Amino acid sequence: MSDMNPITSAELADRVPDVVIITGMSGSGRTQAMHVFEDMGYFCIDNLPPRLILQLAELVGINAGIGRHLAVTSDLRSQGLFDELLDAIKQLEDHEMSCKVVFLEASDEVLIRRYNENRRRHPLAKPGETTADAIQRERLGLKSIRERADMIIDTSRLATSALRTKLRHAFSELADQQLMDVHVFSFGFKHGMPVEADLMIDVRFLPNPFYDPEMRSMTGLDEKVSTFVLEHPKTQEFWRAWCQLLDAVMPGYVAEGKPQLSIAIGCTGGQHRSVAIAEATARYLERQQYHVSISHRDLSRANRTATGDPH
């Protein structure tokens, strides 16, 4: 997985503009695009008149060097859009702020179908005007803006996940794998199956420290237990296969634009084996530059002095 991060963090940061202006055809996915920028941590405002972009950029502190980015949508409901947009871009440049324009479009057939499916009226349609007529008038009015755009995306046959991927590749400071929040957690089967897991592995077949009186009251966070579990030949055989599985599936989740992924690792009680494997899994994914959090669902339930059920 070493080839997943061909661009350095500095290069990723340098390519991301201070301000992104999202415009284009109504019904082409501007709202979905705005959600992507929200997920990337941009300060987002919908349908902002271009004349206010500089004021908003200064208000959120973009020119203060705090690392904040701004994304706004503008459409033809903003009168004089193109002239104002050019003025706004020049004002940003005069204040040493970088700006990119993203233009979203789709075919007439697709736009009409989307309006019919959503039972919505085109926002620019005049009384008695058909959706097709409104689309043609909007397309003509946006022609100059389209020619000025830095990035044009046709969403006619583009899934939402693919749109998310395109925008993330172009406008995120993070490497692809860092865009997905990965939560690794351990659990005990005797306390119930986790319903939130996207990927789950049962490690009850691994050697159990519970049967060693010295380790019975310990947990997988203790070095002695962790070493016992991870260095056992059966675990090492499993670990090689487990890493191969992660190497195979994780890039696929990233490519699909999945924002969050939960990986559950279970043993009997959630005290020994699952905890040790979950900790090792989190460290492995962190080395692959994934954004990882870890928790142990049932560790607080462990009775460290009990001699009953194996954990």
Stockholm file with secondary structure:
# STOCKHOLM 1.0

chainA/1-311         MSDMNPITSAELADRVPDVVIITGMSGSGRTQAMHVFEDMGYFCIDNLPPRLILQLAELVGINAGIGRHLAVTSDLRSQGLFDELLDAIKQLEDHEMSCKVVFLEASDEVLIRRYNENRRRHPLAKPGETTADAIQRERLGLKSIRERADMIIDTSRLATSALRTKLRHAFSELADQQLMDVHVFSFGFKHGMPVEADLMIDVRFLPNPFYDPEMRSMTGLDEKVSTFVLEHPKTQEFWRAWCQLLDAVMPGYVAEGKPQLSIAIGCTGGQHRSVAIAEATARYLERQQYHVSISHRDLSRANRTATGDPH
#=GR chainA/1-311 SS CGGGCCSCHHHHHHHSCSEEEEEECTTSSHHHHHHHHHHTTCEEESSCCGGGHHHHHHHTTGGGTSCCCEEEECCTTSTTHHHHHHHHHHHHHHTTCCEEEEEEECCHHHHHHHHHHHTCCCTTCCTTCCHHHHHHHHHHHTHHHHHHCSEEEECTTCCHHHHHHHHHHHHCSSCGGGGSEEEEEEEEGGGCCCSSCSEEEECTTSCCGGGSTTTTTCCTTSHHHHHHHHTSHHHHHHHHHHHHHHHHHHHHHHHTTCSEEEEEEEESSSSSHHHHHHHHHHHHHHHTTCEEEEEETTGGGCCTTCCSSCC
#=GC SS_cons         CGGGCCSCHHHHHHHSCSEEEEEECTTSSHHHHHHHHHHTTCEEESSCCGGGHHHHHHHTTGGGTSCCCEEEECCTTSTTHHHHHHHHHHHHHHTTCCEEEEEEECCHHHHHHHHHHHTCCCTTCCTTCCHHHHHHHHHHHTHHHHHHCSEEEECTTCCHHHHHHHHHHHHCSSCGGGGSEEEEEEEEGGGCCCSSCSEEEECTTSCCGGGSTTTTTCCTTSHHHHHHHHTSHHHHHHHHHHHHHHHHHHHHHHHTTCSEEEEEEEESSSSSHHHHHHHHHHHHHHHTTCEEEEEETTGGGCCTTCCSSCC
//
